[in-house]
């Protein structure tokens, strides 16, 4: 039950400063890794790239639910130097 409460709180963008769980969630899978900054860097260095945004969780039930709802909480980048 606590996991559901935490997930819904995070979906609203509410993070508790100093919380181990929220700090890790925020910096690792949310705003700590800025895909837009990475895209700008790759572009400036002459890379062709694609950013793939998707939903990922360890729970099989919530994986299906999140995917069906079109949620995105992580990303992958495929890049290749142009030229």
C-alpha angles and dihedrals in degrees: 000000000000090000091056092049090049093048093051091047091052092047086059088053095249114143126176111228113233094021110131092214096046094043091053092044093048098046101036106037105016131034100343091079106048110204091189092057090048090050091052091049093049091047092050090051093052100256126148107219147168125209113211114198119196146152120260133177136150092239114090091205094050091042090061092042095048093046092049090049091052094240119164121199104153141026146208129209126212111194138174129178110252122231 
